[in-house]
Amino acid sequence: MMQMERTPRELGYYFPAEWEKHASTWLSYPHNESSWPGKIHTIFPYYHEFIRVIARGEVVNINVADQIMEEMVRNALEEAGNDLGRIRFHHNPTNDAWCRDHGPVFLKNNVAEIPKVIVNWEYNGWGGKYDADLDNRIPLRIAAEMDIPVYSPGIVMEGGSVDVNGCGTLLTTTSCLLNPNRNPHLGKQQIEQYLADYYGIEQVLWFGEGIEGDDTDGHIDDMTRFVNSDMVITSVEHNKKDPNYARLKENTKMLSRLRLLNGKQPDIVELPMPKPLFYRNQRLPASYANFYIANSAVILPTFRCREDETALSVLTDCFKDRPVIGIESVEIIWGLGSWHCLSQQEPE
């Protein structure tokens, strides 16, 4: 494993859009009962279905604590009808399952001798809210196992806080990346420079607050996502009394004023918010924007409400090259995240 001196951007590496071909998807198997208090046993049928759909089109790499956990997960996946020939296990202990935020960020370079590298951002449990010592080691462990170069910028950054179009533009929020519980010593311009240097992008488009119930302080992957290089879907709330109404309306206004590097205004597609979801009187961050783009399908969280069908239709119109498959997320969202939060793609 090599630590690199020049930045990825200087060497021509970039973070591909999620719809580009994957070599695999990385997951960290759920085991932390405090993330789904009283309900962790209810999530596995849906989580195993998530793995099964991804594995139709790519290898699924799963972090587990040890051989004992691996055997337990193997048996559970086989019983659920998964093809174990498409699944690889890695003995990497984690604090939790949110691989989008603690997993390896893979960059690619189509002409370099070394086509792939890993960025090892720091991860502090969303501003010190949760233990993250094991999670924070995951990128380095995987880089060592794969024997590929690694960059360690030395600042906190989470995968769910950014979204890219693969053509130089990145979306994020001020409520997360400028939160003093992440990198209090850095200002907006300095953060933008890190994003440029270590994601290989040229343009940062900033949004404001995240959705109600999101304990990450406002991840973009619950609100606004690229679906191709010139098109974004953005979440909208039609109930004026809902706390999300004003903040999502403001995001849509901001989108309409933005221009991409090619000078175009992005095409904007509105995605409804699901019916508000509560558990133990806690508002949960249920959002259709937390879909995952796998090789075989776009996997959409659904929430047992009439808005599910609208969301499926909207995304089906956006993705002509792969099916959109809804997997119920009512149990999963009690952990305060869904399919995108749980996964991290590795490009070919």
C-alpha positions as a Python dict, from the first residue, in 0.01 Angstrom:
ca = {
    (1, 'M'): (0, 0, 0),
    (2, 'M'): (150, 331, -109),
    (3, 'Q'): (80, 677, 30),
    (4, 'M'): (83, 923, -260),
    (5, 'E'): (239, 1271, -257),
    (6, 'R'): (69, 1445, -551),
    (7, 'T'): (-308, 1486, -539),
    (8, 'P'): (-537, 1258, -739),
    (9, 'R'): (-653, 1550, -951),
    (10, 'E'): (-292, 1636, -1046),
    (11, 'L'): (-248, 1277, -1166),
    (12, 'G'): (-577, 1264, -1359),
    (13, 'Y'): (-788, 1057, -1118),
    (14, 'Y'): (-1157, 1132, -1066),
    (15, 'F'): (-1459, 1000, -880),
    (16, 'P'): (-1689, 838, -1139),
    (17, 'A'): (-2063, 892, -1146),
    (18, 'E'): (-2254, 613, -977),
    (19, 'W'): (-2415, 495, -1303),
    (20, 'E'): (-2075, 415, -1455),
    (21, 'K'): (-1985, 46, -1466),
    (22, 'H'): (-1900, -105, -1128),
    (23, 'A'): (-1647, -376, -1052),
    (24, 'S'): (-1828, -433, -724),
    (25, 'T'): (-2033, -288, -442),
    (26, 'W'): (-1895, -270, -86),
    (27, 'L'): (-2116, -325, 219),
    (28, 'S'): (-2060, -356, 595),
    (29, 'Y'): (-2296, -615, 736),
    (30, 'P'): (-2539, -475, 999),
    (31, 'H'): (-2471, -593, 1353),
    (32, 'N'): (-2502, -289, 1581),
    (33, 'E'): (-2830, -335, 1767),
    (34, 'S'): (-2818, 21, 1900),
    (35, 'S'): (-2864, 149, 1544),
    (36, 'W'): (-3196, -34, 1516),
    (37, 'P'): (-3297, -53, 1884),
    (38, 'G'): (-3551, -326, 1934),
    (39, 'K'): (-3581, -391, 1559),
    (40, 'I'): (-3253, -508, 1408),
    (41, 'H'): (-3397, -856, 1349),
    (42, 'T'): (-3662, -703, 1120),
    (43, 'I'): (-3420, -552, 867),
    (44, 'F'): (-3249, -863, 733),
    (45, 'P'): (-3510, -991, 482),
    (46, 'Y'): (-3491, -654, 305),
    (47, 'Y'): (-3113, -622, 338),
    (48, 'H'): (-3062, -969, 193),
    (49, 'E'): (-3290, -882, -99),
    (50, 'F'): (-3078, -569, -156),
    (51, 'I'): (-2767, -789, -180),
    (52, 'R'): (-2945, -1033, -413),
    (53, 'V'): (-3043, -759, -660),
    (54, 'I'): (-2695, -603, -663),
    (55, 'A'): (-2528, -943, -713),
    (56, 'R'): (-2717, -997, -1039),
    (57, 'G'): (-2480, -752, -1204),
    (58, 'E'): (-2163, -729, -996),
    (59, 'V'): (-1960, -877, -712),
    (60, 'V'): (-2073, -780, -362),
    (61, 'N'): (-1792, -732, -108),
    (62, 'I'): (-1909, -753, 252),
    (63, 'N'): (-1714, -645, 560),
    (64, 'V'): (-1768, -878, 857),
    (65, 'A'): (-1594, -891, 1193),
    (66, 'D'): (-1439, -1238, 1172),
    (67, 'Q'): (-1478, -1598, 1055),
    (68, 'I'): (-1764, -1665, 1298),
    (69, 'M'): (-1963, -1372, 1163),
    (70, 'E'): (-1878, -1471, 806),
    (71, 'E'): (-2027, -1818, 856),
    (72, 'M'): (-2340, -1673, 1013),
    (73, 'V'): (-2387, -1430, 723),
    (74, 'R'): (-2312, -1697, 461),
    (75, 'N'): (-2583, -1919, 603),
    (76, 'A'): (-2834, -1634, 622),
    (77, 'L'): (-2767, -1524, 264),
    (78, 'E'): (-2784, -1879, 128),
    (79, 'E'): (-3113, -1934, 307),
    (80, 'A'): (-3242, -1610, 150),
    (81, 'G'): (-3160, -1735, -200),
    (82, 'N'): (-2844, -1535, -265),
    (83, 'D'): (-2578, -1655, -508),
    (84, 'L'): (-2273, -1693, -283),
    (85, 'G'): (-2054, -1719, -591),
    (86, 'R'): (-2104, -1344, -640),
    (87, 'I'): (-2026, -1252, -277),
    (88, 'R'): (-1685, -1195, -117),
    (89, 'F'): (-1627, -1160, 257),
    (90, 'H'): (-1360, -945, 420),
    (91, 'H'): (-1266, -963, 788),
    (92, 'N'): (-1285, -592, 866),
    (93, 'P'): (-1458, -517, 1198),
    (94, 'T'): (-1689, -214, 1190),
    (95, 'N'): (-1887, -8, 1436),
    (96, 'D'): (-2186, 7, 1205),
    (97, 'A'): (-2329, -67, 861),
    (98, 'W'): (-2315, 272, 685),
    (99, 'C'): (-2054, 191, 423),
    (100, 'R'): (-2133, 498, 212),
    (101, 'D'): (-1970, 710, 480),
    (102, 'H'): (-1691, 492, 615),
    (103, 'G'): (-1612, 276, 313),
    (104, 'P'): (-1332, 325, 60),
    (105, 'V'): (-1379, 600, -198),
    (106, 'F'): (-1245, 462, -526),
    (107, 'L'): (-1111, 696, -793),
    (108, 'K'): (-1024, 587, -1146),
    (109, 'N'): (-795, 697, -1424),
    (110, 'N'): (-857, 554, -1769),
    (111, 'V'): (-501, 605, -1898),
    (112, 'A'): (-276, 565, -1593),
    (113, 'E'): (-65, 256, -1528),
    (114, 'I'): (-246, 226, -1194),
    (115, 'P'): (-614, 255, -1293),
    (116, 'K'): (-766, 275, -943),
    (117, 'V'): (-678, 437, -611),
    (118, 'I'): (-851, 481, -275),
    (119, 'V'): (-914, 803, -84),
    (120, 'N'): (-901, 752, 292),
    (121, 'W'): (-1113, 1037, 430),
    (122, 'E'): (-1145, 1064, 807),
    (123, 'Y'): (-1478, 955, 953),
    (124, 'N'): (-1591, 1073, 1297),
    (125, 'G'): (-1943, 930, 1334),
    (126, 'W'): (-2121, 1232, 1183),
    (127, 'G'): (-1962, 1490, 1406),
    (128, 'G'): (-1890, 1271, 1707),
    (129, 'K'): (-2246, 1145, 1752),
    (130, 'Y'): (-2145, 777, 1745),
    (131, 'D'): (-1838, 558, 1798),
    (132, 'A'): (-1639, 534, 1476),
    (133, 'D'): (-1291, 406, 1562),
    (134, 'L'): (-1332, 77, 1371),
    (135, 'D'): (-1521, 236, 1081),
    (136, 'N'): (-1248, 494, 1037),
    (137, 'R'): (-992, 220, 966),
    (138, 'I'): (-1187, 53, 686),
    (139, 'P'): (-1041, 234, 380),
    (140, 'L'): (-683, 167, 487),
    (141, 'R'): (-757, -199, 558),
    (142, 'I'): (-915, -245, 216),
    (143, 'A'): (-635, -56, 39),
    (144, 'A'): (-381, -283, 210),
    (145, 'E'): (-573, -595, 114),
    (146, 'M'): (-607, -483, -248),
    (147, 'D'): (-249, -345, -255),
    (148, 'I'): (-348, -25, -429),
    (149, 'P'): (-234, 334, -366),
    (150, 'V'): (-413, 534, -99),
    (151, 'Y'): (-453, 905, -38),
    (152, 'S'): (-518, 1035, 313),
    (153, 'P'): (-629, 1400, 302),
    (154, 'G'): (-658, 1413, 682),
    (155, 'I'): (-1000, 1578, 698),
    (156, 'V'): (-1348, 1448, 775),
    (157, 'M'): (-1562, 1371, 471),
    (158, 'E'): (-1857, 1134, 423),
    (159, 'G'): (-1970, 969, 101),
    (160, 'G'): (-2334, 1061, 157),
    (161, 'S'): (-2244, 1428, 179),
    (162, 'V'): (-2151, 1452, -190),
    (163, 'D'): (-2291, 1353, -528),
    (164, 'V'): (-2114, 1386, -864),
    (165, 'N'): (-2203, 1379, -1234),
    (166, 'G'): (-1868, 1235, -1349),
    (167, 'C'): (-1810, 1548, -1561),
    (168, 'G'): (-1653, 1776, -1303),
    (169, 'T'): (-1949, 1884, -1089),
    (170, 'L'): (-2018, 1793, -725),
    (171, 'L'): (-2327, 1863, -513),
    (172, 'T'): (-2313, 1909, -135),
    (173, 'T'): (-2465, 2101, 156),
    (174, 'T'): (-2336, 2376, 383),
    (175, 'S'): (-2522, 2225, 680),
    (176, 'C'): (-2296, 1920, 666),
    (177, 'L'): (-1959, 2014, 518),
    (178, 'L'): (-1938, 2352, 693),
    (179, 'N'): (-2064, 2215, 1024),
    (180, 'P'): (-1809, 2289, 1302),
    (181, 'N'): (-1837, 1925, 1419),
    (182, 'R'): (-1654, 1812, 1103),
    (183, 'N'): (-1360, 2036, 1012),
    (184, 'P'): (-1385, 2353, 1225),
    (185, 'H'): (-1043, 2476, 1107),
    (186, 'L'): (-1150, 2491, 741),
    (187, 'G'): (-1356, 2750, 557),
    (188, 'K'): (-1569, 2709, 247),
    (189, 'Q'): (-1291, 2777, -4),
    (190, 'Q'): (-1057, 2535, 171),
    (191, 'I'): (-1323, 2262, 169),
    (192, 'E'): (-1380, 2325, -202),
    (193, 'Q'): (-1008, 2282, -265),
    (194, 'Y'): (-1006, 1944, -88),
    (195, 'L'): (-1311, 1837, -290),
    (196, 'A'): (-1136, 1939, -612),
    (197, 'D'): (-804, 1776, -523),
    (198, 'Y'): (-940, 1446, -389),
    (199, 'Y'): (-1254, 1390, -600),
    (200, 'G'): (-1104, 1529, -921),
    (201, 'I'): (-1387, 1778, -973),
    (202, 'E'): (-1391, 2139, -1095),
    (203, 'Q'): (-1719, 2278, -964),
    (204, 'V'): (-1896, 2261, -628),
    (205, 'L'): (-2268, 2343, -610),
    (206, 'W'): (-2381, 2415, -254),
    (207, 'F'): (-2724, 2361, -102),
    (208, 'G'): (-2856, 2446, 244),
    (209, 'E'): (-3024, 2230, 505),
    (210, 'G'): (-3095, 1858, 499),
    (211, 'I'): (-3425, 1687, 564),
    (212, 'E'): (-3601, 1645, 896),
    (213, 'G'): (-3476, 1351, 1103),
    (214, 'D'): (-3138, 1325, 929),
    (215, 'D'): (-2873, 1282, 1199),
    (216, 'T'): (-2592, 1341, 948),
    (217, 'D'): (-2658, 1717, 955),
    (218, 'G'): (-2786, 1720, 599),
    (219, 'H'): (-2649, 1467, 353),
    (220, 'I'): (-2717, 1550, -10),
    (221, 'D'): (-2810, 1187, -88),
    (222, 'D'): (-3141, 1236, 92),
    (223, 'M'): (-3233, 1536, -123),
    (224, 'T'): (-3076, 1593, -463),
    (225, 'R'): (-2895, 1346, -691),
    (226, 'F'): (-2755, 1341, -1044),
    (227, 'V'): (-2920, 1082, -1268),
    (228, 'N'): (-2707, 1172, -1570),
    (229, 'S'): (-2444, 1436, -1642),
    (230, 'D'): (-2701, 1711, -1708),
    (231, 'M'): (-3004, 1600, -1503),
    (232, 'V'): (-3082, 1600, -1132),
    (233, 'I'): (-3373, 1467, -937),
    (234, 'T'): (-3462, 1672, -633),
    (235, 'S'): (-3698, 1592, -348),
    (236, 'V'): (-4007, 1810, -301),
    (237, 'E'): (-4263, 1822, -21),
    (238, 'H'): (-4615, 1935, -112),
    (239, 'N'): (-4751, 1970, 241),
    (240, 'K'): (-4682, 2329, 346),
    (241, 'K'): (-4706, 2235, 713),
    (242, 'D'): (-4427, 1978, 688),
    (243, 'P'): (-4084, 2098, 816),
    (244, 'N'): (-3930, 1979, 487),
    (245, 'Y'): (-4152, 2200, 271),
    (246, 'A'): (-3957, 2527, 297),
    (247, 'R'): (-3607, 2381, 289),
    (248, 'L'): (-3677, 2159, -13),
    (249, 'K'): (-3850, 2445, -194),
    (250, 'E'): (-3541, 2659, -135),
    (251, 'N'): (-3319, 2382, -276),
    (252, 'T'): (-3531, 2369, -591),
    (253, 'K'): (-3502, 2746, -631),
    (254, 'M'): (-3125, 2724, -592),
    (255, 'L'): (-3111, 2449, -853),
    (256, 'S'): (-3297, 2663, -1104),
    (257, 'R'): (-3029, 2933, -1073),
    (258, 'L'): (-2730, 2702, -1112),
    (259, 'R'): (-2528, 2636, -1424),
    (260, 'L'): (-2306, 2336, -1499),
    (261, 'L'): (-1954, 2357, -1639),
    (262, 'N'): (-2095, 2332, -1992),
    (263, 'G'): (-2306, 2642, -1926),
    (264, 'K'): (-2633, 2450, -1914),
    (265, 'Q'): (-2893, 2474, -1644),
    (266, 'P'): (-2936, 2119, -1514),
    (267, 'D'): (-3259, 1948, -1613),
    (268, 'I'): (-3460, 1928, -1291),
    (269, 'V'): (-3693, 1637, -1216),
    (270, 'E'): (-3903, 1655, -901),
    (271, 'L'): (-3926, 1349, -679),
    (272, 'P'): (-4199, 1343, -413),
    (273, 'M'): (-4126, 1286, -49),
    (274, 'P'): (-4292, 980, 104),
    (275, 'K'): (-4559, 1010, 370),
    (276, 'P'): (-4389, 1120, 696),
    (277, 'L'): (-4263, 818, 887),
    (278, 'F'): (-4228, 803, 1265),
    (279, 'Y'): (-4111, 540, 1511),
    (280, 'R'): (-4128, 590, 1887),
    (281, 'N'): (-4234, 949, 1815),
    (282, 'Q'): (-3913, 1012, 1620),
    (283, 'R'): (-3932, 1154, 1266),
    (284, 'L'): (-3731, 930, 1035),
    (285, 'P'): (-3536, 1060, 733),
    (286, 'A'): (-3740, 866, 476),
    (287, 'S'): (-3656, 983, 123),
    (288, 'Y'): (-3677, 833, -223),
    (289, 'A'): (-3358, 1018, -314),
    (290, 'N'): (-3161, 756, -118),
    (291, 'F'): (-3168, 514, -412),
    (292, 'Y'): (-2860, 316, -518),
    (293, 'I'): (-2752, 280, -882),
    (294, 'A'): (-2614, -73, -927),
    (295, 'N'): (-2510, -236, -1256),
    (296, 'S'): (-2823, -448, -1261),
    (297, 'A'): (-3082, -200, -1136),
    (298, 'V'): (-3163, 124, -962),
    (299, 'I'): (-3271, 18, -612),
    (300, 'L'): (-3532, 250, -466),
    (301, 'P'): (-3637, 259, -99),
    (302, 'T'): (-4014, 228, -62),
    (303, 'F'): (-4226, 311, 242),
    (304, 'R'): (-4569, 144, 213),
    (305, 'C'): (-4743, 462, 94),
    (306, 'R'): (-4910, 582, -225),
    (307, 'E'): (-4610, 801, -315),
    (308, 'D'): (-4407, 481, -378),
    (309, 'E'): (-4563, 432, -722),
    (310, 'T'): (-4498, 794, -823),
    (311, 'A'): (-4134, 767, -720),
    (312, 'L'): (-4094, 440, -914),
    (313, 'S'): (-4244, 604, -1222),
    (314, 'V'): (-4025, 915, -1195),
    (315, 'L'): (-3703, 716, -1168),
    (316, 'T'): (-3808, 472, -1441),
    (317, 'D'): (-3840, 769, -1675),
    (318, 'C'): (-3489, 883, -1577),
    (319, 'F'): (-3312, 548, -1616),
    (320, 'K'): (-3370, 386, -1954),
    (321, 'D'): (-3071, 150, -1934),
    (322, 'R'): (-3163, -52, -1623),
    (323, 'P'): (-3479, -137, -1430),
    (324, 'V'): (-3588, 48, -1118),
    (325, 'I'): (-3665, -196, -837),
    (326, 'G'): (-3832, -93, -514),
    (327, 'I'): (-3721, -264, -192),
    (328, 'E'): (-3916, -181, 120),
    (329, 'S'): (-3726, 40, 361),
    (330, 'V'): (-3971, 92, 647),
    (331, 'E'): (-3764, -124, 883),
    (332, 'I'): (-3424, -16, 749),
    (333, 'I'): (-3499, 357, 789),
    (334, 'W'): (-3530, 314, 1168),
    (335, 'G'): (-3150, 309, 1151),
    (336, 'L'): (-3175, 662, 997),
    (337, 'G'): (-3050, 563, 653),
    (338, 'S'): (-3139, 349, 354),
    (339, 'W'): (-2991, 175, 47),
    (340, 'H'): (-2753, 448, -68),
    (341, 'C'): (-2625, 503, 286),
    (342, 'L'): (-2549, 132, 319),
    (343, 'S'): (-2345, 91, 1),
    (344, 'Q'): (-2031, 219, -173),
    (345, 'Q'): (-1949, 144, -535),
    (346, 'E'): (-1613, 36, -673),
    (347, 'P'): (-1572, 135, -1041),
    (348, 'E'): (-1428, -100, -1299),
}
